[in-house]
């Protein structure tokens, strides 16, 4: 099992994360004060290069990759 955790550590803006189709209006919204998304997968080929983030300059996005 693999786990990917995305956490917004910025204090001013929400950040969106998602797949290749991500835009400013689609994807998972991480709230501006510590919003997070945890994804658990048993797919062996799941990788960080399949995820994208949409935000503004100065946003802080923490990514924790657990294998």
Secondary structure, 3 states (H helix, E strand, C coil): CEEEEEEECCCCCCEEEECCCCCCCCCEEECCCCCEEEEEECCCCCCHHHCEEECCCCCCEEEEEEC
